[in-house]
Amino acid sequence: MAWAIGVGGMGVVLFTAALVFTWYFAATLLLIFTGMLLGVGLNALTNALGRRVHLPHAVRLAIVCSVLAALLAGVAYLGGATIAEQASVLSNTIKSQISHVRSFLETHGIDTSFFDIGSTGSAGPSSSTDTASAPAPSPNAHGQLPGAGALASSGGAIVSQTFKLLFGAISAVGNIFIVLFLGLAFAAQPSVYHDGLLFLVPAKHRLRATLIIDRIGETLERWLIAQIIVMLAVGVVTWIGLAVIGIPGSFILGIQAGLLAFIPTVGAIIAGVVVVLASLASGWIPALSALILFLGVHTMESYVLTPLLQRQALDIPPATLFAFQILLGVVFGIWGLALALPLVAIAKVMIDHFKTYEAPRAEAA
């Protein structure tokens, strides 16, 4: 009895420590998980190429990485200027349309205090009032040099903002480098990490762990390949459809729609809102056409592409997935929202394994 109590207490302590560790280092753990997903995707493409060409794994991985790098370089070279220009125009258009929507709601007596469009976007009646109520500069102020305190304060603010932007850029580049490095490392030697992970499992549970890990890897590989095809289809159809309608920034809108297709349900809603807001500047008819296009693309994604491509990969009820998306998004932010589906898929694989293999054993006992 004492031994059982001691083991149970140690288990509770270890489980609590794991939860605390996960809570405080969630961003780092999700970043590592993203690198693992990239490695799984690269390994899936490498294995798919191996079914066509009989070459060593390292050579096939190099070919896959070279093709992907060439595609990204081609997009950046051919459409880099277009992307930057359309992104700037799209940002200004969306800001102005948000202001118009807010004004429209205010004229109809709807409270819009929940809107947060930034300090620069709030330049309206309130800003003119503040300008009018601000004290005029005294005549003696003209021609005078600012004092040492003012100069120090301005210089400190400039240096602070500069370091903030610099550290933000370094953090973003560092995260991208970490994901790329982990993805390439996992894809280069998948068997090494697979066997190393199994080595940490006790010998009597190693067979069960092997089945679970292999099943998780197969599920994530099929899901990633299907997801890439869905993202490409959504991006291309959105781009061509908006270009036919005549919406400015159709290329960048197609890119963001394709990228947001990685996030089920929530990503499609965000992409649709952005598309409709960007289309309002062209008039109500283009905006309505863009809305119809968005509904058609979303229908194609949800009821045609996803069931056809992912029926063998995932079978998660939509309400369950959406609930976990909201939960992980609230707890872990954008990382949890974006990675909710693969995390739920891993949990589902483990639950299905225990239901399949453990239930008959319990009944036999």
N, C-alpha and C positions, 0 to 999 in steps of 0.2 A: 504493500500500500504506500509506504513512504517513497519507494522508488518510482511508482506511478505518479504520485503527486509531484515529485521533483522533476520528472521528465515533462509532465504537463505544464508546470510552472515555467521551465526553461523554454518550452514551445511557445507559450503565451508571450514571454519576454522577447524572444527572437522575432515573433510575428509583429509585435508592437514596434520593435526597433526597425524592422523592414518597412513598416508603414510610415514611420517618421522619416526614415531615409528617403523613401520615395516622394514624400510630400516636399521636403526641402530641396531635393535635387531632381525634381520632376523635369525641368527644362533640359538638364544634361542627359537624363535617361531617355527622354523622347528624341533628343538630337542623335544619340547613339542608335536608337531604334530606327530613325530615318536613314542613317547610314546602312544599317542592316537591310532595310527595304531596298535601298539602291543596289546593294550587293546581290540580293535575291533577284532583282530585275535584270541586272547584268548577267547573272548566272543563267537565268531563264533564256535570255537571248543567245547566250553562248551555247547552251544545250540545243536550242532550236537550230542554230547554224551547224552544230555537230551532226544533226540528222540529215543534213544536205551535203556537208563537206567533211571528210575524214581527216582532221588535222588535230594536233595536240591542243589541249585545253588553253594553254597560254597564248598560242597563236590565234585561236578563235576569239579569245577575249580581246586581244590586241586589235583584231579586225573590227569587232563590235564597237570598241571604244573609238577607233579611228573614224568609223562611219558616223557615229553619233557626234563626235567633235566636228567633223566636216559639215554635217547638217546644221549644227549650231553656228559655226563660222559663216556658212552660206547665208543663213537667215540674218545674222548680224551685219554681214557685208552688203547684202542686197536690200534688206529692209530696215537696217539700223536707223538711218536718217528718218525714214517714214514712221517708224515706231516712236522715235523721240518726238517728232513733230506732232503726230496724232495724239500721243500721250499728253502733251502740253495743252493742245486744243481741247481734248476730252476733259481734262481736269477743270479748265476754265468753264467749259460748257456745263458740266455737272454742278459746279458751285453756283453758277447763275440760275440754273433750273431749280436747285434747292431753295434759293432765295425767292424765286417766283412762286414755288409751291407754298412756301411759308407765308408769303404775302397773301396768296389766294385763301389759305386757311384762316388767316387773321381777319380778312375782310368778311368772312362768314361766321365770325364769332367763335372760332376754335382755338383753344389755347395751344400755342406752339413753343412754350418755354422748354419743352423737352428736346427741341432742336439744338444741336451744337455744331455750328458750321464754322467755328473758329473766330478769332478776334478780327481778322481781316474781312471775313464774310459778313460781319454784323454791322457794316457801315451802312446805316440807314437813318431813320429819323432820330434814333438815340444818339448816333455818332454826331449828327449835325447839331443836336441839342448840346452835347458835351463840348463841341467846338465853339458853339455860340456862348456857352456859359464859362468857358475858360478865360482867365484873365489875360488881357492884352499885355504884351511886353512893354515895359517902361522905356521911354526914350533914352534913358541913361544906359540901358543895356546894350544899345547898338554901339559897335566899335570896341567893346570891352572884351578882353581875353578871358576864357573860363579859368576858374581857380584850379589850384592843384588837386583839391578834393574831387571836383567834377571830372578832371582828366583821369584821375586814378580810378574813379568809379566807372567811367566809360571804358577805359582800358581793361579793367577787370571783367566787365560784362562781355567785351569782345573776346578776350582770352578764354573765358568760361564757355561761351558758345562755340568757339573754335575747337576747344578740347572735347566738348560734347559731341559735335559732329564727327571729329576725328575718331573718337572712341567708338561711336556708333558704326562708322564705316569699317573700322578694324574688327569689331564684333561680328558684323554681317559677313565680311570676307572670311573671317576665321571660322564661322559656322559652316559656310559653304565648303571651305577647305577640309574641315573635319568630316563632313558628310561624304565628300568625294573620296577622301583617303580611306575612310572606313568601307565605303562601297567597293572600291577597287581591291582593298585588302581581303574582304570577305569573298569577292568573286574570283580572286586569283587562286586562293587555296580553300575552297569550301569544305573539303574533307578534313583539313586540319582543325578548323573551328568546330566542325560537326563532331569529330572524335574527341576533341578537348572538352566540349560541353558534356558529352556522355561520360567522360572520365570522372566528372564531378559527381555523378549519380552513383549511389550505392549499387554494388554488383547485382543484388537480387532484384532491383528495380530497373536494371539497365535495358532489358528487352522492351519493357513497357515504355520507357523514355525514348527509345529508338523509334518505336512506332509513332509516338506523339510528335516527335521532332520531324520525322520524315513527312508525316501527314500535314503538319503546319507548313513546311517548306513547299510541298506540292500545291497546297491551297493558295499560299501567297504568290507563287509563281504564276498560276493560272489567273488569279485575280489581277495581278499587275499587268500581264499581257493584254487581258481583256480591257482593263482600265485605260491603258495607253491607246488602244484602238478607239474606245469611246471618246476619249479626250480629243484625239485627232479629228474624228468625225464631227463632233460638236463644234470645234473651232473652225473647221473648213466650211461647214454648212452655214454657221452664223456669219462668218466673214463674207461669203458669196451672197447670202440673202440680204444682208445690210447694204452691201455694195450695189445690188440690183435696186433696192428701195431708194438708195441715194443718201444714206446716212453718213455724215462725215465721221472719220475715224473708224471705219468698218474693220480695218485690219487689226487695230489694237483691241477693239471690242471682241473680235473673233478670238484673239489670243487669250484675253482674260476669261472669256466664256469657256474655252477649252481647258485652261488651268483650273478654273473653279469647278469644272466637272469632276475633278478628283475628290471633291467633298460632296457626298450624296445629299440630296434634298436642300440643305442649307446653301451649298454652292450654287445650285441652279436658281434659287430665289435671289441671291445677291447678284448673280449675273443678269437675271431678268430685270431687276430694279435699275441696275446701271445702264442697261440697253435702253430701257424706256426713258430714263432721265436724259440720256444723251440724244434720244430721238425727238424729244419735245421741242428742241430748238428749231427743228425743221418743219414743225407744224403738227396739227392733230392727226392728219391722215398718215404721214410717215410714222408717227408715234404709234398709231393703231396698227399699222402694218408691221412695225417692229414687234409689237406685243403679240400679234398673231404668229409671227415667225418664231418668237421665243417659245410660245406654247406648242407650236409644231415641233421644234427641236427638242423641247423637254419631253413631249410625247414619244418622239422617236427614240430618245435616250432611255426613257423609263420602261416603255412597253415593247420595244423592238430590239435595240442593241443589247441592253443589259440582260434581258431574259435569254437571248440567243447566245451571248458570249460568256455569261457568268452563271448559267444554270448548273454547270458542273463544278463551279468554284465555291459559290456562297449561296446559302439559302437562309437568309436572316429576315424575319418579319420587319416590314418598314417601321411600324410603331416602336419596336424594340430598338432598332438602329437609331431612330430619331431621338428617343429618350436618352440613349447613351451618348449621342452627340451633344445634346444639351448639357448633360451632366458633366462630361469631360471638358466641354467648352467653358463652362462656368468655373470648374475647378482648376484646369490647367491652361485656359486661354486658347489662343489660336492653334497651338500645337495639339492640344487635346481634340479640338474640333476637326482638324485636318487628318489626324491619325486614328480617329474613333473607329472607322470601319475595319482596318487591319487588326486593331486591338480586339475588337469584338469577334472578328473571325478567328483569332487565336483562341480566345476563350471558348468559342463554339466548338472548335476542333477538340479541345480538351474535354469539354462536357460530353460531346458525342462519343469520344473514346471510352470514357468511364461508363456511359450508359450502355454501350455495346458490349464491352468486355467484362465489366464488373457486375452488371445485373445478373447475367446467367450464372456467374460464379457464386453470387450470394444466394440465388435460388437453389443451386445444387447443395450448398452448405446447409 
